[in-house]
Amino acid sequence: MQGFARSCGLLAAYTFSSTVLAAKEKNATQYYLTPPTEYESKWIRCKKGVCKGSNATTVPAEGPHFSAYVYYDLPEWAYDKRVIYTSYVQPMPDDCESPNDCDGRTGGNEFDMVETGYVGFNDTWFINDHVRCETSACNAQKCWNGKVPGCSWEGGPCKQGDYNSCNIQKDPDNMPDPCTWTDVQNGFSMCTQSAQLDPMKQDFTQLSANAYLDGETGVGLWDFIPKGAVDAVNNQRAFAVHTGDGKSWGNRWIRLDLTLKDDLMWYAYSFFEPKPINDTSAKVVSKQEFGLKSKKGKPTFDTKTPHYWIFTLWQYDYEFAVPVNKVWDSMRYLHYYVVKDPMGDDPTSHVVELAEDLPDTSTGEQLTKNIPLGLPVLLAATGSISAAVLAASAFLFRWRRTPLPQMLVAQLPNDEVDGECPSLE
């Protein structure tokens, strides 16, 4: 199979129904994706509110271009923010026994493409709670005002609820004392409140992405370059990637592409239509992309350290929130396929045959019979293609076995971040 030519940035004329990436040159090779026909699987079983399953899986990957497919398999009634699927790329030295021993939280690099539990909280509220009064963070005594729990400091009055206007706070890095940012993405009075939610009734059309360089993440570190339905949240500690079709992220194939180049990280997500896992007729219906450019100019690709795709399934316990229910009994699976050579032989990428290369026929119906999977025939690569695609064609990565035509070369402007991603040749 030919490799998949992927644009890094401007792709305004992206053809959602067939994932065709068009260049302006006449007869330029064009591609579409199909789901993988082989994959590996992980599982987790939830019973009586406790979920247990297989350990983290690591798959070697060369870089600096990384491509993988994931399919998050679960019953439609079982979506829950506490059962988290993750898929990410991380360098791991040979003496690192577990991904957690050398990840971004321990001072390393980490490129989180998917974490399903950290964004999309659209239905939460607060309750009076004094469970943390006697901790070192609060250093108070539990008290009651009638039936309302609260905290008392040094024999003072019993304070309850949001007594210091924490619930209106929006900036997690500038919270007045003793306000705290919760793990369901809102501000609260830590000593006298808890957040509450139904983890099964939230927004499951968003995935969380993130990055660590030398253990650092968050506000002030990146220039954020969105290309699609992607939002920075929690002061750039996470990036909410929307599915784009208003449907949940589960029970569909998603292609994940990560490119590390100089001081830039480029994330791309190709969402297939929801279909059974072995239905290879599924088409890409949405593509979302974004870039993170290090403000400190730090290189993103460690050429001296082996990189790995890492896939995990695990249960999260809230620190500052009280769920109204337990995780329902269920089985969930994470299916994955790593493209070993995304710059060369990619069996999930296919060349689109142009109409001028097909037999001379008089009806469109006859022509479409010559295209795999009933994909639409492209009568030409020019004409209706917008100028944005011309810009995108400058960044068609060399994900082919055969040589590409000479492409345009462009670089990100030094003084702005809304230009195109640099060519990765």
C-alpha positions in Angstrom: 0.0 0.0 0.0 1.1 3.5 -0.5 1.8 5.7 2.5 -0.7 8.2 3.8 -0.1 11.8 2.7 -1.2 13.9 5.6 -1.5 17.7 5.8 -0.3 19.4 8.9 -2.4 22.4 8.9 -4.8 24.2 6.5 -7.1 21.6 4.9 -10.3 23.6 4.4 -11.5 21.5 1.5 -11.0 18.2 3.5 -13.4 15.7 2.0 -15.1 14.1 5.0 -16.9 11.3 3.2 -13.8 9.7 1.8 -10.8 11.2 3.6 -9.3 12.4 0.3 -6.4 14.8 0.8 -6.1 16.7 -2.5 -3.2 18.7 -3.8 -3.5 21.4 -6.4 -1.2 19.8 -8.9 -3.0 18.0 -11.6 -2.7 14.2 -11.3 -1.4 14.6 -7.7 -1.8 11.3 -5.9 -4.7 11.4 -3.5 -5.5 9.1 -0.6 -8.3 7.8 1.6 -8.3 5.8 4.9 -9.9 2.5 5.9 -10.0 1.0 9.4 -7.3 -1.6 10.1 -8.1 -5.3 9.5 -6.0 -6.5 12.4 -5.6 -5.2 15.9 -4.7 -6.0 19.5 -7.0 -5.6 22.5 -7.0 -4.7 26.1 -9.9 -5.1 28.6 -11.3 -3.9 31.9 -14.1 -5.5 33.9 -16.2 -3.4 36.2 -18.1 -5.2 39.0 -19.8 -3.7 42.0 -18.2 -0.3 41.4 -14.6 -1.6 41.0 -12.9 -1.9 37.7 -9.9 -4.2 37.1 -8.1 -5.2 33.9 -5.0 -5.7 31.9 -1.9 -3.5 32.5 -0.5 -0.8 30.3 0.6 -1.9 26.9 3.7 -0.4 25.2 4.4 -0.7 21.5 7.8 0.6 20.1 7.6 3.4 17.5 10.4 5.1 15.6 9.2 8.7 15.2 9.2 11.6 14.7 5.9 10.6 13.0 3.6 8.4 15.0 0.4 6.9 13.8 -2.1 4.5 15.5 -5.7 3.5 15.4 -7.9 3.1 18.5 -11.4 1.7 19.0 -12.9 2.3 22.5 -15.4 -0.5 22.8 -18.1 -0.3 25.4 -21.9 -0.7 25.8 -23.7 2.5 24.7 -25.3 2.7 28.2 -21.9 2.4 30.0 -20.2 5.7 29.2 -18.6 6.9 32.5 -16.0 9.6 33.1 -14.4 7.4 35.8 -13.4 4.6 33.4 -10.6 6.2 31.4 -9.1 5.1 28.1 -5.7 6.6 27.3 -3.5 6.5 24.2 -0.2 8.4 24.1 3.4 8.6 23.0 6.3 8.7 25.4 10.0 8.3 25.3 11.3 5.6 27.7 15.0 5.0 28.4 16.0 1.4 28.5 16.2 1.3 32.3 12.6 2.6 32.7 10.6 -0.4 33.7 7.1 1.2 33.6 5.7 4.2 31.8 4.8 5.9 35.1 8.5 5.8 36.1 9.6 8.2 33.4 6.5 10.1 32.3 5.8 13.8 32.2 4.9 13.9 35.9 8.4 12.6 36.8 10.2 15.2 34.7 10.1 13.5 31.3 8.4 14.1 28.0 4.9 12.8 27.3 2.4 13.4 24.5 -1.1 12.5 25.6 -3.3 12.1 22.5 -6.3 10.7 24.3 -7.5 10.7 27.9 -11.3 10.3 28.0 -12.1 11.4 31.6 -10.7 14.9 32.0 -12.9 17.2 29.9 -16.6 17.4 29.0 -18.1 18.1 32.4 -21.3 19.9 31.6 -23.5 18.9 34.5 -22.0 19.4 37.9 -23.1 21.1 41.1 -21.9 21.7 44.7 -22.8 20.2 48.1 -22.0 21.2 51.6 -19.3 18.8 52.9 -16.9 18.9 55.8 -15.0 15.8 55.0 -11.7 17.7 54.6 -12.0 20.0 57.7 -9.5 18.1 59.8 -6.9 17.6 57.1 -3.6 19.6 57.1 -4.9 21.7 54.2 -7.8 23.0 56.2 -6.7 22.6 59.9 -10.2 23.1 61.2 -12.8 21.2 63.2 -16.0 19.7 61.9 -19.1 21.4 62.9 -22.9 21.6 62.2 -25.2 24.4 61.7 -28.5 22.6 62.2 -28.2 19.8 59.6 -25.7 21.7 57.4 -22.1 20.5 57.8 -19.3 23.0 58.0 -15.9 23.8 59.5 -14.9 25.9 62.5 -11.5 27.5 63.0 -10.2 28.1 66.5 -13.6 28.1 68.1 -15.0 30.5 65.6 -18.4 30.3 63.9 -19.4 27.3 61.8 -18.9 28.2 58.2 -20.7 26.3 55.5 -20.8 26.1 51.7 -19.2 28.7 49.4 -18.6 31.3 52.2 -15.7 32.9 50.3 -17.1 33.0 46.7 -15.0 30.2 45.3 -17.7 28.9 42.9 -17.4 31.9 40.6 -13.7 31.5 40.1 -12.5 30.6 36.5 -8.7 30.7 36.7 -7.2 27.6 38.3 -3.8 29.3 38.7 -5.2 32.4 40.5 -7.6 31.0 43.1 -8.0 33.0 46.3 -7.3 31.2 49.6 -8.8 28.7 50.4 -10.4 28.1 47.0 -9.3 25.0 45.0 -9.8 23.8 41.4 -11.7 20.5 41.4 -11.0 17.5 39.2 -14.3 18.1 37.4 -13.0 21.5 36.2 -14.6 24.1 38.5 -13.7 26.2 41.6 -15.0 25.4 45.1 -14.3 26.0 48.8 -12.2 22.9 49.6 -12.9 22.8 53.3 -16.7 23.2 53.3 -17.8 21.9 49.9 -17.5 19.1 47.4 -18.5 19.0 43.8 -21.1 16.4 42.8 -22.0 14.8 39.5 -23.4 11.9 37.7 -20.3 10.7 35.7 -22.5 8.9 33.3 -24.4 12.0 32.2 -21.7 14.2 30.9 -20.4 15.2 27.4 -18.8 12.2 25.7 -18.1 14.0 22.4 -14.8 15.4 23.7 -11.4 13.8 24.3 -8.6 15.3 26.3 -5.1 15.8 24.9 -2.0 17.2 26.7 1.7 17.4 26.5 4.7 17.5 28.9 8.2 18.7 28.0 10.9 18.1 30.6 8.0 17.6 33.1 6.4 20.9 32.4 2.9 21.6 31.2 0.3 24.3 31.3 -0.1 28.0 30.8 2.7 30.0 29.4 4.6 27.1 27.9 2.9 26.7 24.5 1.7 28.7 21.5 -1.6 26.9 20.8 -2.4 26.5 17.1 -6.0 25.0 16.6 -7.1 23.7 13.2 -10.6 22.5 13.9 -12.9 21.8 16.8 -10.2 21.9 19.6 -10.3 24.1 22.7 -7.7 24.9 25.3 -9.0 24.2 28.9 -7.6 24.4 32.4 -5.0 27.0 31.4 -3.6 24.8 28.6 -3.2 21.8 30.9 -5.6 20.0 28.6 -7.0 20.4 25.1 -10.6 19.3 24.4 -10.8 17.6 21.0 -14.3 17.3 19.7 -15.5 14.4 17.6 -16.9 16.9 15.1 -20.1 15.0 14.2 -21.8 15.4 17.6 -21.5 11.7 18.4 -19.6 10.0 21.2 -16.0 8.9 20.9 -16.8 5.2 21.6 -17.5 2.4 19.2 -15.7 3.9 16.3 -12.2 3.9 14.9 -10.1 6.9 15.5 -6.8 7.5 13.7 -4.2 9.3 15.9 -1.3 11.1 14.2 1.5 12.8 16.1 4.4 14.7 14.6 7.4 16.1 16.5 9.5 18.6 14.7 12.0 21.0 16.2 10.0 22.9 18.9 6.6 21.9 17.5 4.1 19.1 18.3 1.3 18.5 15.8 -1.7 16.4 16.8 -4.3 15.1 14.3 -7.4 13.0 14.8 -9.4 11.3 12.0 -12.8 10.1 13.4 -14.5 7.3 11.4 -18.2 7.0 11.5 -19.5 4.8 14.3 -19.7 1.2 13.1 -18.9 -2.3 14.4 -15.2 -2.9 14.8 -14.7 -5.2 11.8 -16.8 -3.1 9.4 -14.0 -1.8 7.1 -16.5 0.2 5.1 -16.5 2.9 7.7 -15.4 6.3 6.4 -13.8 9.3 8.1 -16.4 11.9 8.9 -14.3 14.4 10.8 -10.7 15.5 11.2 -9.4 17.7 14.0 -5.9 19.1 14.4 -3.9 21.3 16.6 -0.3 22.3 17.3 1.7 23.2 20.3 4.8 25.3 19.8 7.2 25.6 22.7 7.6 29.2 23.8 11.0 28.3 25.2 12.1 26.7 21.9 12.6 23.3 23.5 13.0 20.4 21.0 10.1 18.0 21.1 11.7 14.9 19.7 14.3 13.1 21.7 16.5 11.4 19.1 18.5 9.5 21.7 15.6 7.8 23.6 13.3 5.0 22.3 9.7 6.1 21.9 6.6 4.0 22.5 2.9 4.1 22.0 1.2 3.4 25.3 -2.4 2.2 25.8 -4.2 1.9 29.1 -7.6 1.3 30.7 -8.1 2.3 34.3 -10.5 3.6 36.9 -10.3 7.1 38.4 -11.4 8.0 41.9 -12.4 11.7 42.4 -10.5 13.7 45.0 -12.8 16.7 45.2 -16.1 15.3 43.7 -18.7 13.0 45.0 -20.4 10.8 42.3 -24.1 10.0 42.7 -23.6 6.4 41.6 -21.1 3.6 41.2 -19.6 2.4 37.9 -22.1 -0.1 36.4 -21.2 -3.7 35.9 -19.7 -4.0 32.4 -16.9 -5.1 30.2 -14.9 -2.6 28.1 -12.2 -3.0 25.6 -9.5 -0.9 24.0 -8.5 -2.2 20.5 -5.4 -0.7 18.9 -3.3 -0.9 15.9 0.1 0.8 15.5 1.1 1.8 12.0 4.7 0.6 11.9 5.9 2.6 9.0 3.6 5.7 8.6 6.1 7.3 6.2 6.2 4.3 3.9 4.1 1.2 3.8 0.7 2.0 5.5 -1.9 -0.7 4.8 -4.7 1.5 6.0 -4.0 4.2 3.3 -5.1 3.8 -0.3 -4.6 5.7 -3.5 -7.7 7.2 -5.1 -7.9 6.4 -8.8 -8.8 9.6 -10.8 -11.5 9.5 -13.4 -9.0 10.2 -16.2 -7.2 7.0 -15.3 -10.4 4.9 -15.5 -11.9 3.3 -18.6 -13.9 5.6 -20.8 -17.5 5.3 -19.8 -20.5 7.5 -20.2 -22.2 7.3 -16.8 -21.1 8.1 -13.3 -22.7 4.9 -12.1 -20.3 2.8 -14.2 -17.3 4.9 -13.0 -18.1 4.4 -9.3 -18.0 0.6 -9.8 -14.2 1.0 -10.3 -13.6 2.8 -7.0 -13.1 0.7 -3.8 -15.8 1.0 -1.1 -18.1 3.1 -3.3 -16.0 6.2 -2.8 -16.9 9.2 -5.0 -15.0 9.7 -8.2 -12.8 12.7 -8.4 -13.0 14.1 -11.9 -10.0 16.4 -11.4 -7.6 17.6 -8.8 -8.0 21.2 -9.8 -10.8 23.7 -10.3 -12.9 23.5 -7.1 -10.0 22.9 -4.8 -9.6 26.0 -2.6 -6.5 28.0 -2.0 -6.4 26.4 1.4 -5.6 23.1 -0.1 -2.7 24.6 -2.1 -1.3 25.7 1.2 -1.9 22.3 2.7 -0.2 20.7 -0.3 3.1 22.3 0.9 2.9 20.0 3.9 1.9 16.6 2.4 4.3 14.5 4.5 6.3 11.9 2.5 4.1 9.1 3.6 4.6 7.2 0.3 6.9 4.7 -1.1 7.2 6.4 -4.4 8.8 9.8 -4.7 6.6 12.9 -4.3 6.6 15.9 -6.7 8.6 18.8 -5.4 6.5 20.5 -2.7 6.4 24.0 -1.6 8.4 24.8 1.6 7.1 27.1 4.3 7.9 27.8 7.9 5.9 29.1 10.8 6.2 32.8 11.1 8.5 33.9 13.9 6.1 36.5 15.3 2.7 34.7 15.0 1.3 31.3 15.5 -1.6 31.1 13.0 0.6 30.1 10.0 1.0 26.7 8.6 3.0 23.9 10.2 6.6 23.6 8.8 7.3 20.9 6.3 8.7 17.8 7.9 11.1 16.6 5.4 
